[in-house]
Amino acid sequence: MNHYDDIVVGSGISGMTMSMLLGRAGRKVLLLEKQHCVGGSMRRFVRNGIPFDTGFHFTGGFGELLSDMLKALGIESSIEPLPLDTSDKNHIYLADSAEMFDLPSGFDAIRQALYKYFPAEKNAINQYFDMEISIRNRTSFMDIDKLNTLDLPELFEDIDENYLSLKEYLDSITACDKLKTILAGFALCYGSPPKITSLANHCRASYGLHRNLTKVKNGGQAFVDAFKKEARNHNIEIRTGTTIKSVENIVRQKASSVTLSDNSCYSIDNCIMCIHPKEILNILPARKVPQQTRETVLNYQESITFFSIFTELKIDYPVKPNLISMLSCADIDTIIDNKSPASAMAVLTGTEEINGSSHSLLCAFETEAPSSGDRWRNTLHRSKDKSYQQYKLKKAEDMIRRIEHILPEFKGKIKLTNTSSVLTFEDYIPPYGSAYGIMHKMNETPLFGRLPIRNFYAAGQNAVLPGLLGAMLSSFITARFILGKNFIVYSKLKTNLR
C-alpha cells in the first residue's frame, strides 16, 4: 500500500495553503479535490475572452498578515496587489435615505471622513476604531511570527469581546443607526448578522479591510497559479474528481489508511479536511463522531448567498478599481437574515489587460435567499429552461437599473456578459452554495483542529474566520498543531523576508 504523510481534502484557498505548508516542510502530500479542477471559489471563469472572478474580489491584509502568510508560503512575488482608488476606496449607499458615504482606507483617514459625516459622534467613532485595533493587537494567532514561536496556550488567550455581540457593542456607544450600519458594514463580507457575531470576530475580519482595501492582479487565479507552481516544486500530488470514500484501520482513535472514491487505498499519517463541516461528517465513520458533535454541526446555519452579474463597461477609458455597497436599509441584521425584501448589493469596478487591450469591467453581487431557486433546484438542464433564464435576465436588468441610478455615468454602457444565481453557486461550490460557508455565531463551537479521529483535522473558512485571510490562517494554525513550533521553513525565505 502506498503511503502519504498527509492527505488534504479540498483545494480552496485553505487546502492549497495547507498543502504548501506541509510540502515546504518536506512531507509527502496528496491533495484531493472533488471537482474537476483545483481552486474552489478562487478560480476564474472566462466569457467572450474576458476573465471574471467568482468568489474572490478584494481583500485586506497586504503589508501585514496576508503579506506575512504569502512570504511564508514563498509566493509573495506571484501575488500583485492593486489598491482601490486611493481617495475613497469604499462607498456605502443607503437607498432608504438616498445617501452616499465615501470612505477611504487607513484608520486615520476613515476617522476623519466619518467625523465630517457624523460630527456629533466623534467619541463613538474613536471608541470603535480604538477597539478594532486593540482586538487585532490582542489576537496573537493573527501574528505569523508569534504563531511560529509561542506556546499554544499563549496563542489562544481568551478575551471578553469574544462574548459580546457586535450589535450590543454598537448599541452601547451610539444611537445613530447610520453610523452603526457603516461600522458593521464589513459583516456583509463574512455573512453573519451583528446580533449573533462576536465583536472580537468582526474586528478581526474588518481590521485588514479598514486598513487597506485591495484587489489582486489576475484575481483569485493568481493564487491558484502560484499554488500549482509550488506544488510542482515540492512534489505535492494533486488529484481531481476524487475524495475519501472510507476511513479505515482505526486503532486508539487514529486511522492508518483511507480508500478514495476511485477505490485506491493509501496509508497515512494525517488527514486535513478543508471542506464544509457537514461534508466532513459525511466522510468520518458515524460511529466515531460523538452525538453532540454531530448535532452541533448539523445545526450550523449557512451564511448569505448571492445573485451575481458580470458585465463589461462600454467606455473609452480605464475604470478605477472601486467598491460600492448598496444597502436597501440601515439594518444589516435584517439584510443578512434574508427574511425580508431588504438586500445589499456590492458593486466592483476594475480594468483587465487582455492581449494588450484594456477592458473595463463591472461586477455586482446581491444578497438573495436560498429559497429563490427552489422552483428550479431539481430541474435537469436548467440552462435550457426558459422560465429560469427569464428569471435571471429580469433580476440582472433590475440590478443594472439600480446601479445606473447611483452611477449615472454608466447609464446605457453596462453590457451584461453573464449571471449566476443561488443555484449556480450550489453547482460551483457544492452542495450548499453559501458565499462564506457557515455563519460564525458567538458561543457556537466551530469544527476546527483535531477531530474525533485523532490524526484527522478540520480547517477552512468555517473554522477560525471567514474569507481569504481566515481560511489561510486556519491552515497556518493547523500546520502549527501538526508540525510544532518553528513550522515555517524560514531558511527558504531569506530573500523574501523584511
Beta strands, then each sheet from edge to edge (+ up, - down):
strand 1: 2-9
strand 2: 29-33
strand 3: 44-47
strand 4: 50-53
strand 5: 81-83
strand 6: 90-94
strand 7: 99-103
strand 8: 214-216
strand 9: 237-240
strand 10: 244-251
strand 11: 254-260
strand 12: 265-273
strand 13: 305-313
strand 14: 322-327
strand 15: 344-354
strand 16: 357-368
strand 17: 414-420
strand 18: 449-450
strand 19: 456-458
sheet 1: 9+ 2+ 1+ 12+ 11- 10+
sheet 2: 9+ 2+ 1+ 12+ 19+ 18-
sheet 3: 3+ 4-
sheet 4: 5+ 8-
sheet 5: 7+ 6- 14- 15+ 16- 13+ 17-
end
